């Protein structure tokens, strides 16, 4: 099967195939605040890490929602890990509430002030990354026309993680049970992992700062 995205057979494929193939996607559970002290919490399904050192991550907002507006205003945001135990809370926080209504309160979650940023973190989440905005990019199409999509990139300036999810010096994905977005209304949870050694990386330490070139 081959088709041009805008010409797909909507009888055969009523839903966008793209979202069904970009799987699984980590959930960008983003908390922000503005200068007035209002706080916001929302999950983003287009989210990921983009650079290992310095740690750069980003989330994409398809409209000008509060997370984007607040991050623009303050230059800060916090990512919180969505887990199996927090799946319903995460889902509730996605509802479009009236301005001034707290998603934290609505979803039964506790905001905790950040250490390096003002954006609060989700107390119940086992891991959070405090970030400062490095770039805000408006996405364009092939014609160079601006879309309604905006990607907010941020550098991690603070890390919170519950030590019980550290095993032998590694983050234990099985214990954390992070959930991820699949296509449509589908989600998945990590409950099994496997390892493979890269051919060009055998015996080298994993992660950390890259070696400086001479």
C-alpha positions as CSV (number, residue, x, y, z in Angstrom):
1,X,0.0,0.0,0.0
2,X,1.2,3.5,-0.9
3,X,-0.6,6.8,-0.7
4,X,0.0,10.5,-0.4
5,X,-1.0,11.5,3.1
6,X,-3.7,14.0,2.1
7,X,-5.1,11.5,-0.4
8,X,-5.6,8.5,1.9
9,X,-8.6,6.3,1.4
10,X,-10.7,7.5,4.4
11,X,-13.1,4.5,4.0
12,X,-10.2,2.1,4.5
13,X,-8.2,4.3,6.8
14,X,-10.6,6.7,8.6
15,X,-7.9,7.7,11.1
16,X,-4.5,9.3,10.4
17,X,-1.9,6.5,9.9
18,X,0.9,8.8,11.0
19,X,-0.1,8.7,14.7
20,X,-0.6,5.0,14.5
21,X,3.0,4.5,13.3
22,X,4.8,7.0,15.5
23,X,4.7,4.5,18.4
24,X,5.3,4.4,21.3
25,X,5.7,8.0,22.1
26,X,6.8,9.1,25.6
27,X,4.2,11.4,27.2
28,X,5.2,15.0,27.8
29,X,3.4,15.7,31.0
30,X,4.3,19.3,31.2
31,X,3.7,21.6,34.2
32,X,4.2,25.4,33.8
33,X,3.5,28.7,35.6
34,X,3.1,32.3,34.5
35,X,4.2,35.5,36.1
36,X,0.9,35.8,37.8
37,X,1.4,32.5,39.6
38,X,-1.2,30.5,37.7
39,X,-0.1,26.9,37.1
40,X,-1.0,24.5,34.4
41,X,-0.5,20.8,33.8
42,X,-1.1,19.1,30.5
43,X,0.0,15.9,28.6
44,X,1.5,16.1,25.2
45,X,1.8,13.1,23.0
46,X,4.4,14.6,20.7
47,X,7.4,14.8,23.1
48,X,10.8,13.3,23.3
49,X,14.5,13.8,24.2
50,X,16.6,15.4,21.5
51,X,20.1,15.6,22.7
52,X,22.1,13.7,25.4
53,X,24.5,16.4,26.7
54,X,23.4,18.9,27.6
55,X,20.1,17.2,28.2
56,X,17.6,18.7,25.7
57,X,14.0,17.7,25.5
58,X,11.0,19.2,23.7
59,X,7.2,19.1,23.4
60,X,5.1,20.1,20.5
61,X,1.9,22.1,20.9
62,X,-0.5,22.0,18.0
63,X,-2.3,25.1,19.2
64,X,-1.4,28.0,21.4
65,X,-2.3,26.3,24.7
66,X,-1.4,27.4,28.2
67,X,1.7,25.2,28.4
68,X,3.2,27.0,25.4
69,X,2.1,30.5,26.5
70,X,3.4,30.0,30.0
71,X,6.7,28.6,28.8
72,X,7.1,31.5,26.5
73,X,6.3,34.0,29.3
74,X,8.6,32.5,32.0
75,X,11.2,30.5,29.9
76,X,10.6,27.5,32.1
77,X,8.7,24.2,32.3
78,X,8.9,20.9,34.1
79,X,8.4,17.4,32.6
80,X,6.8,14.8,34.8
81,X,6.8,11.0,34.1
82,X,3.4,9.5,33.6
83,X,3.2,6.0,34.9
84,X,0.7,3.2,35.0
85,X,-0.4,4.2,38.5
86,X,-1.0,7.8,37.4
87,X,-2.7,7.0,34.0
88,X,-6.1,8.2,35.1
89,X,-4.7,11.4,36.7
90,X,-2.8,12.1,33.5
91,X,-5.9,11.6,31.4
92,X,-7.9,13.9,33.6
93,X,-5.3,16.6,33.3
94,X,-5.9,16.6,29.5
95,X,-9.4,18.1,29.8
96,X,-9.9,21.6,28.5
97,X,-10.8,23.4,31.7
98,X,-11.8,27.0,32.1
99,X,-9.0,29.5,32.6
100,X,-8.0,29.7,36.2
101,X,-9.1,26.1,37.0
102,X,-6.2,24.0,38.3
103,X,-5.5,20.8,36.5
104,X,-3.6,19.6,39.5
105,X,-6.6,20.0,41.8
106,X,-9.0,18.6,39.1
107,X,-6.9,15.5,38.6
108,X,-6.2,15.0,42.3
109,X,-2.5,15.8,42.1
110,X,-0.1,17.8,44.3
111,X,2.0,20.6,42.9
112,X,5.4,21.0,44.5
113,X,7.6,24.1,43.8
114,X,10.6,23.5,41.7
115,X,14.1,23.8,42.9
116,X,15.8,25.4,39.9
117,X,12.6,26.7,38.2
118,X,9.3,28.1,39.4
119,X,7.3,25.6,37.4
120,X,5.9,23.1,39.9
121,X,6.4,19.4,39.5
122,X,3.8,16.6,40.2
123,X,4.6,15.3,43.6
124,X,3.1,11.9,42.9
125,X,5.2,11.3,39.8
126,X,8.4,9.2,40.5
127,X,10.5,11.4,38.2
128,X,10.5,15.0,37.0
129,X,12.9,17.1,35.0
130,X,13.1,20.9,35.5
131,X,13.9,22.7,32.3
132,X,14.7,26.1,31.0
133,X,13.6,27.0,27.5
134,X,16.4,27.1,24.9
135,X,14.4,27.5,21.7
136,X,10.8,27.9,20.6
137,X,10.3,26.9,17.0
138,X,7.2,27.4,14.8
139,X,6.8,24.5,12.4
140,X,6.5,25.2,8.7
141,X,5.3,23.0,5.8
142,X,7.0,22.3,2.5
143,X,5.9,25.6,1.1
144,X,7.5,27.4,4.0
145,X,4.1,28.4,5.4
146,X,3.7,28.5,9.2
147,X,1.6,25.7,10.7
148,X,-0.2,26.0,14.0
149,X,2.4,23.7,15.6
150,X,5.1,25.0,17.9
151,X,8.0,23.0,19.5
152,X,9.3,24.1,22.8
153,X,12.8,22.9,23.6
154,X,14.3,23.0,27.0
155,X,17.6,22.1,28.8
156,X,17.3,20.1,31.9
157,X,18.6,22.1,34.9
158,X,17.2,19.8,37.7
159,X,16.4,16.2,38.1
160,X,14.0,14.6,40.6
161,X,13.8,10.8,40.9
162,X,12.5,8.5,43.6
163,X,15.6,6.4,44.7
164,X,13.5,3.2,44.9
165,X,13.4,3.2,41.1
166,X,17.2,3.0,40.9
167,X,18.6,-0.5,40.5
168,X,22.3,-1.2,40.3
169,X,22.9,2.4,39.4
170,X,20.4,2.3,36.5
171,X,16.9,3.8,36.1
172,X,14.6,0.7,36.5
173,X,12.0,1.0,33.7
174,X,10.2,-2.1,34.8
175,X,9.6,-0.7,38.3
176,X,8.6,2.7,37.0
177,X,6.0,1.4,34.6
178,X,6.0,4.5,32.4
179,X,3.1,4.7,29.9
180,X,3.4,5.9,26.3
181,X,1.0,7.0,23.7
182,X,0.3,4.9,20.7
183,X,-2.2,5.7,17.9
184,X,-5.7,6.9,18.4
185,X,-6.8,6.4,22.1
186,X,-4.3,3.6,22.6
187,X,-1.5,3.5,25.2
188,X,1.1,1.1,26.3
189,X,3.2,0.4,29.4
190,X,6.7,-0.8,29.7
191,X,6.7,-4.2,31.4
192,X,9.4,-5.9,29.5
193,X,12.8,-4.8,28.2
194,X,15.8,-6.4,26.4
195,X,19.3,-5.3,25.9
196,X,21.6,-5.1,22.8
197,X,25.2,-3.9,22.7
198,X,26.0,-1.6,19.8
199,X,28.8,-3.0,17.7
200,X,30.9,0.2,17.9
201,X,30.2,0.7,21.6
202,X,31.2,-2.6,23.2
203,X,33.0,-2.1,26.5
204,X,32.4,1.6,26.6
205,X,30.5,3.3,29.4
206,X,26.9,4.2,28.6
207,X,25.8,7.9,28.7
208,X,27.3,10.8,30.5
209,X,29.3,13.6,29.0
210,X,31.0,13.0,25.6
211,X,34.8,12.9,25.5
212,X,36.3,16.3,24.5
213,X,38.0,16.3,21.2
214,X,41.6,17.4,21.1
